[in-house]
Amino acid sequence: MDILDYMFNQLLELIGWIFKGIFNLVGWILGKIFTNKYAAIAAGVIIAIIVLMNMCSGSDSSKPKAQTEVYQATTTYVCTARKSLKVRTAPDANAQQIGSLMSGEEVEVYDIVDGFAKIRFNGSDGYASIEYMRKK
């Protein structure tokens, strides 16, 4: 058993003790109110069911929300470098190179940061010098 299983089991045990305590408290209170033992038990069960339903249903924030796609506005640029333009992991001339754009290649620019165009490159963010690019 790994630590997550252990923690999950401990949490379930704690929740069980909490519900048992709540149920016993409600039963004791209803026993003081009702003289008929069976009426107290029935009322306690009904209250426990209502409490459990409210706790299990959660608030609206716990319910799954519809996923929405967020599209960022882009502008098409063309690489104007002689042969190729380095694409880097960060907007910094010393950042690691992750590839290059060929002269004349078109890319969608999402943002311009510190003289670098933020682009999507092979499925991740990349940065290329805006100095060697022009709007299409």
N, C-alpha and C positions, 0 to 999 in steps of 0.2 A: 504494500500500500504506500503510495507516495504522499507527500505532504499535502497536496491539494485534496486528495480523497479524505485524508484524516481531518483536514479543516472543514470540508463539506459535511462529513459525518458529525463533527462536533456542533456545527451550526444547526443541522437538523435536530440533534438532540436538544439543543438550547431552545429552539422554536417549539418543540414538543412540550418541554417543561413550562414554557410561557403559556401555551394554550391550555395545558392542564391546570395551571394556576388560575388563569382567567375563568375557566369552566367551574372550578371548585369555588371560587369567590362568588360568581354569579349564582351558583347553586345554593350557597350559604345564605346570600341575601334573599333570594327568592323563597328559601325555606323559612326565613323569618317573616316574610310577607304573607305567604300562603300557608294555611293550616293543613291543606291536603297535600301530602307528600308527592303524589303523582302529578298534580297540577304544577308544583314547583319544578319537577323534573322536565315536564313538557315545555314550560316557559323557558327554562334554562337551555334546553336543546334548541328551541326556536331562536333565542338570542345568540347562542353560539353559532348557529348557521348563518345568521345575518352578519355577525362580526366577521366570520371566515369569508363570506362572499365579498364583503367590502374590502377586506385585506387582500384577497387574491385577485380581485379585479384591478386594483391599483389605480393610479391616477392616469390621466391622458398621456403624461410624459413617459409612462412605462409601456404604452402600446406602440407597436411598430408604426412608423410613419411612412407615408408613400415616398419613395425615392424620387428625387428630382435631379435632373441633369443640369449642371451649371456650365454654361458656355462663356468663355472669356472672349472679348472682342479681339480680333487679330487684324494685322495689316500684312499684305504680301510684300516681301522684299526680295531682291535679286542680289546674289553674291557678285561683287565686282572685282574681287581679287584676281591677280594674274593667273594663278593656277588653282589654288585652294585656300580656304580660310579655316583656321583651327576652331573647333568647337570645344569649349571647356566646361568644367563642372560648376564653376562660379564666375561671377563677373570680375575677373582678375586675370591679368596677363600671365601670372605665375601659377594659376590653378591648373589642375591636372587636365590634360587633353583627352577627350573621349572620342574624337573623330574629326572629320573635316567636311566642309561644303566645297563642292567644285565650282569653278568660275561659271557664272550663268545659272546656277541652281537657284530655284525659287523656294523660299521658306515663309512660314507664317510667324510673324513676330508678335508676341504677347505683351511685351513690355520692354522698355529701354532702361537699363540700370547701369549707372556709372560708365557710360560709353559702350555698353555691351547690349546686344539684342538678346532677349530671352526667347528661346525657341523650344519646340519639342524635337528631340533628336533621339531616334531609336527607342521611343517609348518613355523617355525621361526628359527632365529639363536640361537644357544646355545653353551656353552663352557664347556668342560670336561677336567680334568687334564690329560695331555699327559703322565704323569708319570705312569698311570695305563692303558696304551694302547700300543699296538705294531702293526707294519705294518703286514698286512696279507701276 
